[in-house]
Amino acid sequence: MQKNIHPQYRPVVFRDRSAGKSFLTNSTRTSDKTVRWEDGREYPVIDVEVSSASHPFWTGRGTVLDTAGRVERFRRRYADKVLPARTATA
């Protein structure tokens, strides 16, 4: 690896403002703001809108689409309008 061309990889706190959760991880992101973490040290903090603490997929608050109902409704609507089968030609 070449020296002095890669960004600095260091501990950074990501804070999910909507869920009120924070987590410490390594990143190349930088920030002028800092926060004191549980270990007593200061780390750069990056505020994010969505994380696994607030995203509906991870929290279980997501809605499931009724795709089976849509397919059945389509079949009922167009059942009498069946097109003739195509014949295969060489």
PAZABA-154162 format. One record per residue (C-alpha): residue in three letters; x negated, y, z. Coordinates in nm, 4 decimals. Example, Ala and Ser with C-alpha at 12.3 -4.5 7.8 and 13.67 -1.06 7.14 Angstrom:
BEGIN
(pt 'ALA' (-1.2300 -0.4500 0.7800))
(pt 'SER' (-1.3670 -0.1060 0.7140))
END
This chain:
BEGIN
(pt 'MET' (0.0000 0.0000 0.0000))
(pt 'GLN' (-0.1305 0.3449 -0.0827))
(pt 'LYS' (-0.1900 0.5774 0.2087))
(pt 'ASN' (-0.0121 0.9115 0.2620))
(pt 'ILE' (0.2608 0.8649 0.0004))
(pt 'HIS' (0.5330 0.6998 0.2102))
(pt 'PRO' (0.7675 0.8845 0.4458))
(pt 'GLN' (0.7166 0.8431 0.8185))
(pt 'TYR' (0.9125 0.5471 0.9611))
(pt 'ARG' (1.0123 0.6191 1.3199))
(pt 'PRO' (1.2900 0.5723 1.5792))
(pt 'VAL' (1.5996 0.7858 1.5119))
(pt 'VAL' (1.9360 0.8058 1.6915))
(pt 'PHE' (2.2451 0.7855 1.4698))
(pt 'ARG' (2.5526 0.9307 1.6391))
(pt 'ASP' (2.9081 0.8557 1.5217))
(pt 'ARG' (3.1013 1.1668 1.6228))
(pt 'SER' (3.4468 1.0181 1.5610))
(pt 'ALA' (3.3883 0.7105 1.7810))
(pt 'GLY' (3.1565 0.8699 2.0353))
(pt 'LYS' (2.8967 0.5955 1.9891))
(pt 'SER' (2.5233 0.6238 1.9267))
(pt 'PHE' (2.2592 0.3734 1.8301))
(pt 'LEU' (1.8823 0.3866 1.8133))
(pt 'THR' (1.7119 0.2381 1.5088))
(pt 'ASN' (1.4132 0.2979 1.2849))
(pt 'SER' (1.4551 0.5186 0.9801))
(pt 'THR' (1.2763 0.7521 0.7439))
(pt 'ARG' (1.5490 1.0168 0.7902))
(pt 'THR' (1.4508 1.3340 0.9720))
(pt 'SER' (1.6403 1.5940 1.1705))
(pt 'ASP' (1.5690 1.9177 1.3540))
(pt 'LYS' (1.8137 1.8235 1.6306))
(pt 'THR' (1.7024 1.5920 1.9110))
(pt 'VAL' (1.8758 1.4016 2.1875))
(pt 'ARG' (1.7515 1.2384 2.5065))
(pt 'TRP' (1.8077 0.8629 2.4804))
(pt 'GLU' (1.8719 0.6112 2.7615))
(pt 'ASP' (1.4990 0.5428 2.7997))
(pt 'GLY' (1.4348 0.9105 2.8820))
(pt 'ARG' (1.2570 0.9969 2.5561))
(pt 'GLU' (1.3609 1.2538 2.2966))
(pt 'TYR' (1.4519 1.1270 1.9493))
(pt 'PRO' (1.5776 1.3002 1.6353))
(pt 'VAL' (1.9559 1.2649 1.6067))
(pt 'ILE' (2.1591 1.2327 1.2857))
(pt 'ASP' (2.5356 1.2750 1.3021))
(pt 'VAL' (2.7349 1.0425 1.0760))
(pt 'GLU' (3.1052 1.0458 0.9886))
(pt 'VAL' (3.1585 0.6701 0.9795))
(pt 'SER' (2.9725 0.3769 1.1314))
(pt 'SER' (3.0604 0.0222 1.2298))
(pt 'ALA' (3.2095 0.1669 1.5508))
(pt 'SER' (3.4749 0.3648 1.3616))
(pt 'HIS' (3.5196 0.2004 1.0190))
(pt 'PRO' (3.8538 0.0168 0.9871))
(pt 'PHE' (3.6903 -0.2928 0.8377))
(pt 'TRP' (3.4726 -0.3452 1.1456))
(pt 'THR' (3.7276 -0.2357 1.4069))
(pt 'GLY' (4.0137 -0.4498 1.2733))
(pt 'ARG' (4.2458 -0.1533 1.2205))
(pt 'GLY' (4.2450 -0.1930 0.8420))
(pt 'THR' (4.5559 -0.2754 0.6450))
(pt 'VAL' (4.5875 -0.5824 0.4254))
(pt 'LEU' (4.7480 -0.5403 0.0856))
(pt 'ASP' (5.0287 -0.7785 -0.0011))
(pt 'THR' (4.8827 -0.9003 -0.3293))
(pt 'ALA' (5.0824 -1.2248 -0.3299))
(pt 'GLY' (5.4074 -1.0260 -0.3090))
(pt 'ARG' (5.2993 -0.8074 -0.5984))
(pt 'VAL' (5.2182 -1.1062 -0.8165))
(pt 'GLU' (5.5543 -1.2698 -0.7426))
(pt 'ARG' (5.7379 -0.9454 -0.8170))
(pt 'PHE' (5.5528 -0.9195 -1.1506))
(pt 'ARG' (5.6449 -1.2781 -1.2408))
(pt 'ARG' (6.0135 -1.2221 -1.1556))
(pt 'ARG' (6.0235 -0.9014 -1.3574))
(pt 'TYR' (5.8621 -1.0432 -1.6700))
(pt 'ALA' (5.9663 -1.4115 -1.6519))
(pt 'ASP' (6.2193 -1.3795 -1.9343))
(pt 'LYS' (5.9749 -1.1941 -2.1600))
(pt 'VAL' (5.7384 -1.4832 -2.2228))
(pt 'LEU' (5.5186 -1.4372 -2.5294))
(pt 'PRO' (5.4685 -1.7310 -2.7660))
(pt 'ALA' (5.1398 -1.9138 -2.7144))
(pt 'ARG' (4.8593 -1.8287 -2.9525))
(pt 'THR' (4.7312 -2.0969 -3.1787))
(pt 'ALA' (4.3601 -2.1499 -3.1923))
(pt 'THR' (4.2028 -2.0926 -3.5299))
(pt 'ALA' (3.8578 -2.2070 -3.6239))
END
